[in-house]
């Protein structure tokens, strides 16, 4: 877990926030929460807490910060980008012990990505930047947007110091 955290922090030192870039991402094994898309705040908190407990109990946590998945219909619609579909825990372990409904593979491939510094719940400007870039390039992304913290509350004491990457497959 510590080794993974150090790798993520080293990557965070290399990013330039506020730009859009194309990168190759490898396939990643994700353990998803129940859907939170239509959940109220209390339900969402319960679902996230349960998700974290289950991942810890199953030994699936590899030190990656919790992430979020946003459906294309939401991140492509201004004002809807905060509609998270699922939270996820990235793992290096096999997903065979995970119920099928909660297994997800982030596909390997080319992604348009942007990083931003600040509260990871305030994604509006980052998604606007991403939508503008995608439109200018004539690219229609596919699948979910993957929000992954690079610097978060385990590494920084103030939300304004958090760094989050949002990536969409192109």
C-alpha angles and dihedrals in degrees: 000000000000091000091052091048090052091051092049091049091049089053090049090057089059099051126099110215120218099034134094118232138172117238139168115242125192123231110279130200110229130188107208130207124229110284114283096181097111097022123122119233095268092049091047092052090049092049094048093047091050091047093052092046092051093048092049093046091050093047092240098130109106096176099271114135116249113272138198135226121213121193118239092242088060103041092045091054115076110238093021099076091099091065099106114197100192141355116224144195116214114221139183091208129093116277094215092104091052120090109255093242089063099044118100133168116207099217121241115245148082117332135185106223142178131187127209136187120226140048108355090220092063099075100142098103093044092052091046089053090049094047091049092050094046091050093048090051093046090237124150108201122215132219130355130342110239116216113196126177116227097177114022142147093305090059105029132038097209125060090221088067096053117112121205131185121210116195132182125188115247 
